[in-house]
Amino acid sequence: MWRIWLLFDPRRALIAVLAFAFLMVMLMHFIMLSTERFNFLGGSTATDTAAISAPIETVRPT
């Protein structure tokens, strides 16, 4: 394992991994914001929020 670090500079490798992780996180956030369900910046109304969080009512036969 130590021979790998002779090929790569640890500082550059760490910066590259962190930059890649940051870009992936930002990409995932923008993909989620583009969906209607997870877009919390879109200004959803109270009826939209109530419809999502309302429990499903079951009808019992009498």
Z-matrix of the N, CA and C atoms (Angstrom, degrees):
N
C 1 1.447
C 2 1.521 1 111.33
N 3 1.311 2 116.69 1 -36.18
C 4 1.458 3 118.91 2 -176.73
C 5 1.522 4 111.72 3 -69.08
N 6 1.321 5 117.40 4 -21.02
C 7 1.467 6 119.68 5 179.54
C 8 1.530 7 112.22 6 -71.95
N 9 1.332 8 115.54 7 -23.82
C 10 1.468 9 118.34 8 177.27
C 11 1.520 10 110.18 9 -63.07
N 12 1.347 11 116.49 10 -39.52
C 13 1.458 12 119.77 11 -177.62
C 14 1.523 13 111.67 12 -73.74
N 15 1.315 14 117.79 13 -11.10
C 16 1.459 15 119.21 14 171.34
C 17 1.526 16 110.73 15 -76.07
N 18 1.333 17 116.61 16 -24.41
C 19 1.465 18 120.78 17 178.03
C 20 1.523 19 112.31 18 -85.55
N 21 1.349 20 116.81 19 -35.06
C 22 1.464 21 121.64 20 -176.48
C 23 1.515 22 110.30 21 -114.79
N 24 1.329 23 115.39 22 143.92
C 25 1.457 24 120.58 23 172.74
C 26 1.531 25 107.68 24 -77.72
N 27 1.334 26 119.33 25 122.65
C 28 1.465 27 121.05 26 -175.75
C 29 1.529 28 113.08 27 -59.58
N 30 1.314 29 118.01 28 -36.54
C 31 1.466 30 119.82 29 -179.78
C 32 1.514 31 111.47 30 -66.10
N 33 1.331 32 116.55 31 -43.96
C 34 1.466 33 119.70 32 179.41
C 35 1.522 34 110.93 33 -67.56
N 36 1.325 35 117.15 34 -38.73
C 37 1.456 36 120.27 35 179.92
C 38 1.529 37 110.68 36 -65.28
N 39 1.324 38 117.97 37 -41.96
C 40 1.454 39 121.66 38 179.32
C 41 1.521 40 111.17 39 -65.41
N 42 1.307 41 117.40 40 -42.47
C 43 1.467 42 121.20 41 178.31
C 44 1.528 43 110.08 42 -64.49
N 45 1.325 44 117.78 43 -40.20
C 46 1.463 45 121.15 44 179.52
C 47 1.532 46 110.92 45 -65.80
N 48 1.334 47 117.59 46 -41.76
C 49 1.462 48 120.86 47 179.49
C 50 1.522 49 110.40 48 -65.98
N 51 1.314 50 117.96 49 -43.31
C 52 1.463 51 121.06 50 179.69
C 53 1.521 52 111.66 51 -66.90
N 54 1.313 53 117.98 52 -38.96
C 55 1.468 54 120.94 53 177.60
C 56 1.526 55 110.44 54 -65.33
N 57 1.325 56 117.47 55 -42.01
C 58 1.455 57 121.13 56 177.85
C 59 1.526 58 110.79 57 -63.07
N 60 1.334 59 117.39 58 -43.17
C 61 1.470 60 121.01 59 179.43
C 62 1.525 61 110.65 60 -64.16
N 63 1.322 62 117.53 61 -40.75
C 64 1.461 63 121.10 62 178.78
C 65 1.525 64 111.01 63 -63.79
N 66 1.317 65 116.96 64 -42.27
C 67 1.462 66 120.20 65 178.74
C 68 1.527 67 111.42 66 -65.43
N 69 1.316 68 117.56 67 -38.39
C 70 1.458 69 120.63 68 178.38
C 71 1.532 70 111.28 69 -66.45
N 72 1.324 71 117.04 70 -40.21
C 73 1.464 72 121.04 71 178.56
C 74 1.519 73 110.25 72 -64.40
N 75 1.325 74 117.21 73 -44.03
C 76 1.465 75 120.53 74 179.19
C 77 1.527 76 110.54 75 -64.23
N 78 1.308 77 117.39 76 -40.42
C 79 1.460 78 121.04 77 178.46
C 80 1.527 79 110.90 78 -62.47
N 81 1.333 80 116.88 79 -43.73
C 82 1.464 81 120.04 80 179.03
C 83 1.527 82 111.29 81 -63.99
N 84 1.331 83 117.12 82 -39.77
C 85 1.457 84 119.66 83 179.13
C 86 1.526 85 111.07 84 -64.36
N 87 1.311 86 117.79 85 -42.29
C 88 1.457 87 119.68 86 179.91
C 89 1.525 88 111.80 87 -68.85
N 90 1.313 89 117.26 88 -34.29
C 91 1.465 90 119.69 89 175.64
C 92 1.518 91 109.87 90 -65.62
N 93 1.323 92 117.54 91 -43.08
C 94 1.458 93 120.36 92 179.36
C 95 1.524 94 111.60 93 -66.37
N 96 1.338 95 117.44 94 -37.10
C 97 1.461 96 120.18 95 178.48
C 98 1.523 97 112.00 96 -69.47
N 99 1.314 98 118.14 97 -20.85
C 100 1.452 99 120.08 98 179.32
C 101 1.518 100 112.10 99 -79.79
N 102 1.335 101 118.08 100 -11.62
C 103 1.460 102 120.57 101 177.56
C 104 1.524 103 109.35 102 -86.39
N 105 1.311 104 116.10 103 154.59
C 106 1.465 105 120.33 104 -178.04
C 107 1.526 106 111.65 105 -73.49
N 108 1.318 107 116.94 106 -33.73
C 109 1.465 108 120.16 107 -176.28
C 110 1.526 109 113.13 108 -71.57
N 111 1.316 110 118.31 109 -39.21
C 112 1.462 111 121.61 110 -173.15
C 113 1.522 112 113.89 111 -104.09
N 114 1.330 113 118.23 112 9.06
C 115 1.459 114 120.62 113 179.49
C 116 1.525 115 109.20 114 -84.01
N 117 1.321 116 116.64 115 94.59
C 118 1.454 117 120.52 116 -179.35
C 119 1.525 118 111.46 117 -84.35
N 120 1.314 119 118.73 118 -8.05
C 121 1.459 120 121.81 119 178.12
C 122 1.523 121 112.55 120 -91.40
N 123 1.326 122 117.40 121 -6.81
C 124 1.456 123 121.60 122 -175.37
C 125 1.510 124 114.52 123 -76.63
N 126 1.305 125 118.72 124 -7.10
C 127 1.447 126 120.96 125 179.16
C 128 1.511 127 112.42 126 74.30
N 129 1.327 128 117.37 127 56.97
C 130 1.459 129 120.79 128 -179.76
C 131 1.522 130 109.72 129 -68.79
N 132 1.307 131 116.54 130 149.32
C 133 1.458 132 121.58 131 -179.76
C 134 1.521 133 109.94 132 -85.78
N 135 1.321 134 115.74 133 172.20
C 136 1.468 135 120.10 134 -178.60
C 137 1.522 136 110.88 135 -67.34
N 138 1.345 137 116.91 136 -32.42
C 139 1.463 138 118.53 137 -179.97
C 140 1.523 139 110.89 138 -69.89
N 141 1.327 140 116.84 139 -35.20
C 142 1.462 141 119.11 140 177.10
C 143 1.520 142 110.76 141 -63.97
N 144 1.316 143 116.64 142 -43.58
C 145 1.456 144 120.17 143 -178.21
C 146 1.521 145 110.70 144 -69.18
N 147 1.319 146 117.23 145 -38.20
C 148 1.459 147 120.05 146 179.72
C 149 1.525 148 110.63 147 -67.76
N 150 1.319 149 116.89 148 -35.06
C 151 1.462 150 119.88 149 -179.49
C 152 1.521 151 111.07 150 -69.07
N 153 1.313 152 116.79 151 -32.31
C 154 1.463 153 119.79 152 -179.38
C 155 1.527 154 110.31 153 -75.24
N 156 1.330 155 117.21 154 -41.97
C 157 1.462 156 120.03 155 -172.88
C 158 1.529 157 113.15 156 -93.48
N 159 1.332 158 118.69 157 -2.55
C 160 1.458 159 120.36 158 -178.24
C 161 1.524 160 109.97 159 -72.55
N 162 1.329 161 116.95 160 137.83
C 163 1.468 162 118.89 161 177.33
C 164 1.530 163 111.15 162 -71.50
N 165 1.287 164 115.42 163 154.67
C 166 1.452 165 121.24 164 179.84
C 167 1.535 166 107.65 165 -83.09
N 168 1.321 167 115.29 166 125.66
C 169 1.453 168 119.58 167 -179.44
C 170 1.521 169 109.27 168 -90.66
N 171 1.302 170 114.90 169 135.83
C 172 1.469 171 119.23 170 177.27
C 173 1.517 172 109.16 171 -104.89
N 174 1.302 173 116.01 172 142.77
C 175 1.452 174 121.30 173 179.73
C 176 1.523 175 107.94 174 -97.12
N 177 1.336 176 115.48 175 122.57
C 178 1.454 177 120.21 176 179.87
C 179 1.523 178 109.25 177 -98.97
N 180 1.301 179 117.11 178 133.11
C 181 1.459 180 118.44 179 177.68
C 182 1.525 181 111.21 180 -69.82
N 183 1.323 182 115.61 181 142.21
C 184 1.472 183 119.04 182 -179.18
C 185 1.502 184 111.71 183 -103.69
